[in-house]
């Protein structure tokens, strides 16, 4: 937590420090991984964006307040990559289910195949024969963070050199990353494996690793020389986004806040004044295995920070276990006329809400989606490069909203 204090104040301070470097500096240095605590070339805002202690809109406004869209193009695109992945998965939620089913099978195989279990354990503990891979595994486990370029190298080595199931690697990341996001993580691993864009893989190369670690690592003759795309289930067809909910400010309201969105100011600014509020912690549900303590500690700290910042307008605040039965029992005690919650993107919170909706007499949840998400997600129907064409219009819309 010393590297990433789980507060909105820490997020805003980090943004303020980074913004002057979001233009030419970022474009020049963003691919360099200089080791643990050597990530000055990137923003390191991702844990805060994942929790939405700070929002994409705030980051983009701050960036455009200092740089032109052209000067900060690379950084702006990185912000929108996260948005794109979320939108893509929202319109194909079955891919998350496919991943969870395949992970369950892979974990069963680990229990029954001694050779696979040994290779998986060596990879997770950083005890392979590949020094760079070991360093990244240990940095991830100990700090909860890994440079994006290192994540790509790591995933490629995991899949094509160590020949481990990609789902086990994606799970390893989700269990340890402070910014572990079901959309970005799952789809990023699928992309490296050649499943997300069928036939297009990412191969970690010694020359690339040596260049962008400035010679710290040069794994000669240790890496796979080719990356043959893996097979996977057919990509589901695009489905329409669920309708964005609307609340009635005149009704007695129960509010459910969760660890996928910890900035409820957009609801309060819209007139929401809940009588009662409950807090859900779901990070421990990111994996069937035990999630690293720093992952849950970061989310818990961020939730405490949120409660401190919004105590007055949230009414009576309690905490509820993230199970359908416990959530249903809390709702029954609220005597509420409507149940409101920030929109839950595909992941553990959405899984919980889906299980709740299957229960007898389940109430309707009014899920309020942010305007930013509603504007951007529908464009994630194909690849990022088609989505990228919409970025100028999305930025214009942000400016207009801010001016209004």
ZAMARGU-4260 file (C-alpha; in steps of 0.2 Angstrom, whole numbers, plus 5000, padded with zeros to 4 digits):
<rodrens>
0) 5000/5000/5000 | 5015/5012/5001 | 5017/5011/4982 | 4999/5014/4979 | 4990/5022/4994
5) 4971/5017/4991 | 4964/5035/4992 | 4957/5047/4979 | 4969/5060/4986 | 4984/5049/4981
10) 4976/5046/4964 | 4974/5065/4961 | 4992/5068/4966 | 4998/5055/4955 | 4988/5062/4940
15) 4995/5080/4944 | 5013/5073/4944 | 5010/5064/4928 | 5000/5076/4917 | 5015/5087/4912
20) 5023/5071/4905 | 5008/5064/4896 | 5014/5071/4879 | 5031/5069/4871 | 5039/5061/4886
25) 5025/5047/4887 | 5027/5043/4869 | 5045/5042/4870 | 5047/5031/4886 | 5030/5022/4888
30) 5037/5005/4882 | 5052/5005/4894 | 5052/4993/4909 | 5066/4999/4920 | 5061/4987/4935
35) 5051/4988/4951 | 5049/5006/4956 | 5056/5012/4939 | 5040/5015/4930 | 5042/5034/4928
40) 5038/5033/4909 | 5020/5028/4912 | 5006/5035/4923 | 5004/5020/4935 | 4986/5026/4937
45) 4978/5010/4932 | 4974/5003/4950 | 4964/5019/4953 | 4955/5019/4937 | 4951/5000/4940
50) 4943/5005/4956 | 4937/5022/4949 | 4944/5031/4963 | 4948/5043/4948 | 4938/5041/4932
55) 4944/5041/4914 | 4934/5057/4911 | 4945/5066/4924 | 4961/5059/4917 | 4956/5065/4899
60) 4951/5082/4905 | 4967/5084/4915 | 4977/5078/4900 | 4968/5090/4887 | 4970/5104/4899
65) 4989/5103/4897 | 4991/5095/4879 | 4983/5095/4863 | 4975/5078/4857 | 4989/5076/4844
70) 5003/5079/4857 | 4995/5067/4870 | 4989/5055/4857 | 4998/5039/4863 | 4992/5042/4881
75) 4974/5046/4876 | 4974/5030/4866 | 4979/5020/4881 | 4965/5027/4892 | 4953/5022/4878
80) 4960/5005/4876 | 4954/5001/4894 | 4937/5008/4888 | 4937/4998/4872 | 4940/4982/4881
85) 4926/4985/4893 | 4914/4989/4880 | 4919/4974/4869 | 4916/4962/4884 | 4900/4971/4889
90) 4893/4966/4872 | 4900/4948/4872 | 4898/4943/4891 | 4898/4925/4886 | 4917/4926/4884
95) 4919/4929/4903 | 4909/4913/4906 | 4920/4904/4893 | 4936/4909/4902 | 4929/4904/4919
100) 4924/4887/4913 | 4941/4884/4905 | 4950/4890/4920 | 4940/4878/4931 | 4946/4864/4919
105) 4964/4870/4919 | 4964/4870/4938 | 4957/4852/4938 | 4971/4847/4927 | 4984/4855/4938
110) 4978/4844/4952 | 4979/4828/4942 | 4994/4831/4931 | 5010/4832/4941 | 5021/4839/4927
115) 5008/4853/4923 | 5007/4857/4942 | 5026/4858/4943 | 5028/4870/4928 | 5013/4880/4934
120) 5020/4882/4952 | 5038/4886/4945 | 5030/4900/4934 | 5019/4907/4948 | 5034/4908/4960
125) 5047/4914/4948 | 5058/4899/4948 | 5060/4895/4930 | 5076/4896/4920 | 5071/4912/4912
130) 5078/4927/4923 | 5067/4941/4916 | 5051/4930/4918 | 5056/4926/4936 | 5059/4944/4940
135) 5042/4949/4933 | 5033/4936/4942 | 5041/4941/4959 | 5038/4959/4955 | 5020/4956/4952
140) 5018/4945/4968 | 5027/4957/4979 | 5020/4974/4972 | 5004/4971/4964 | 5010/4980/4948
145) 5018/4976/4932 | 5023/4987/4917 | 5011/4984/4902 | 5025/4979/4891 | 5031/4967/4903
150) 5014/4960/4905 | 5014/4956/4886 | 5031/4948/4887 | 5026/4938/4902 | 5010/4932/4894
155) 5019/4927/4878 | 5033/4917/4888 | 5019/4909/4899 | 5010/4903/4883 | 5022/4899/4870
160) 5039/4895/4879 | 5032/4887/4895 | 5017/4880/4886 | 5005/4883/4901 | 4986/4886/4898
165) 4983/4905/4895 | 4968/4904/4908 | 4980/4900/4922 | 4991/4915/4917 | 4976/4926/4917
170) 4971/4920/4934 | 4988/4923/4941 | 4987/4941/4935 | 4970/4943/4942 | 4975/4936/4959
175) 4989/4948/4961 | 4987/4964/4950 | 4980/4979/4960 | 4972/4984/4943 | 4966/4967/4938
180) 4951/4970/4927 | 4941/4956/4920 | 4939/4964/4903 | 4957/4971/4900 | 4965/4955/4908
185) 4955/4942/4900 | 4955/4950/4883 | 4973/4955/4883 | 4978/4937/4887 | 4967/4931/4873
190) 4975/4943/4861 | 4993/4937/4865 | 4987/4919/4863 | 4979/4922/4846 | 4961/4920/4851
195) 4955/4938/4852 | 4960/4942/4835 | 4960/4925/4827 | 4978/4920/4821 | 4986/4936/4827
200) 4998/4932/4842 | 5011/4941/4851 | 5029/4934/4852 | 5041/4939/4865 | 5058/4942/4857
205) 5075/4944/4865 | 5079/4959/4855 | 5064/4968/4860 | 5066/4963/4879 | 5084/4969/4879
210) 5080/4986/4870 | 5065/4990/4882 | 5073/4985/4898 | 5089/4994/4893 | 5099/4978/4893
215) 5094/4972/4910 | 5088/4956/4902 | 5093/4947/4886 | 5086/4929/4887 | 5095/4922/4872
220) 5090/4905/4865 | 5078/4903/4880 | 5062/4910/4871 | 5050/4901/4859 | 5055/4905/4841
225) 5037/4905/4835 | 5019/4909/4842 | 5006/4897/4834 | 4989/4904/4838 | 4979/4894/4850
230) 4961/4888/4846 | 4946/4894/4856 | 4927/4894/4856 | 4920/4905/4842 | 4918/4923/4847
235) 4900/4926/4852 | 4890/4938/4841 | 4888/4956/4847 | 4873/4959/4858 | 4865/4976/4862
240) 4871/4984/4878 | 4858/4983/4892 | 4848/4999/4894 | 4855/5012/4906 | 4844/5013/4921
245) 4836/5029/4928 | 4831/5032/4946 | 4817/5042/4953 | 4824/5055/4966 | 4807/5056/4975
250) 4807/5037/4980 | 4814/5030/4995 | 4831/5023/4989 | 4843/5009/4994 | 4860/5011/4986
255) 4872/4997/4983 | 4890/5003/4981 | 4903/4991/4975 | 4922/4990/4972 | 4920/4991/4953
260) 4916/5010/4955 | 4921/5020/4970 | 4916/5037/4965 | 4897/5039/4967 | 4898/5058/4965
265) 4889/5056/4948 | 4874/5049/4956 | 4874/5062/4970 | 4876/5076/4958 | 4861/5069/4949
270) 4850/5071/4964 | 4851/5054/4972 | 4849/5054/4991 | 4848/5036/4997 | 4840/5032/5014
275) 4852/5017/5016 | 4868/5012/5008 | 4877/4995/5008 | 4895/4992/5003 | 4900/4976/4993
280) 4918/4969/4993 | 4920/4957/4978 | 4939/4957/4974 | 4941/4940/4983 | 4929/4933/4970
285) 4941/4937/4955 | 4948/4919/4956 | 4943/4902/4963 | 4960/4902/4971 | 4965/4914/4985
290) 4967/4932/4980 | 4983/4940/4986 | 4980/4950/5002 | 4986/4967/4994 | 4972/4965/4981
295) 4959/4965/4994 | 4967/4977/5005 | 4968/4990/4991 | 4950/4988/4988 | 4945/4988/5006
300) 4956/5004/5009 | 4948/5012/4994 | 4930/5008/5000 | 4934/5015/5017 | 4941/5031/5008
305) 4925/5032/4998 | 4914/5031/5014 | 4924/5044/5023 | 4922/5056/5008 | 4903/5053/5005
310) 4897/5049/5023 | 4884/5063/5023 | 4874/5060/5007 | 4874/5041/5008 | 4862/5039/5023
315) 4864/5025/5035 | 4879/5014/5029 | 4882/4996/5032 | 4893/4982/5024 | 4885/4966/5016
320) 4893/4950/5012 | 4894/4948/4993 | 4883/4933/4992 | 4865/4933/4984 | 4857/4927/5000
325) 4865/4941/5011 | 4861/4954/4998 | 4843/4949/4997 | 4842/4949/5016 | 4849/4967/5016
330) 4837/4973/5003 | 4822/4965/5012 | 4826/4976/5028 | 4828/4992/5019 | 4809/4995/5015
335) 4815/5004/4999 | 4805/5008/4984 | 4820/5007/4972 | 4837/4999/4973 | 4850/5009/4964
340) 4868/5004/4960 | 4882/5010/4949 | 4883/5000/4933 | 4892/4984/4936 | 4903/4979/4921
345) 4906/4961/4917 | 4915/4953/4932 | 4912/4947/4950 | 4900/4961/4954 | 4889/4958/4938
350) 4890/4939/4942 | 4883/4943/4960 | 4869/4954/4953 | 4865/4940/4940 | 4864/4927/4953
355) 4853/4939/4964 | 4841/4942/4949 | 4838/4923/4948 | 4832/4922/4965 | 4813/4921/4968
360) 4805/4938/4972 | 4821/4947/4967 | 4819/4966/4966 | 4824/4975/4950 | 4841/4984/4951
365) 4842/5001/4944 | 4860/5001/4937 | 4866/5019/4932 | 4879/5019/4919 | 4891/5034/4917
370) 4888/5044/4902 | 4906/5041/4897 | 4903/5023/4896 | 4887/5024/4887 | 4895/5035/4874
375) 4910/5025/4871 | 4906/5006/4873 | 4894/5005/4858 | 4908/5008/4847 | 4918/4993/4853
380) 4910/4981/4840 | 4925/4976/4830 | 4944/4979/4833 | 4952/4994/4842 | 4958/5002/4826
385) 4940/5005/4821 | 4935/5010/4838 | 4950/5023/4838 | 4942/5032/4824 | 4928/5037/4836
390) 4940/5045/4849 | 4940/5063/4841 | 4921/5063/4842 | 4921/5056/4860 | 4934/5069/4865
395) 4923/5083/4858 | 4908/5076/4867 | 4918/5077/4884 | 4923/5095/4880 | 4905/5100/4877
400) 4899/5091/4893 | 4912/5100/4903 | 4908/5117/4895 | 4889/5114/4899
</rodrens>
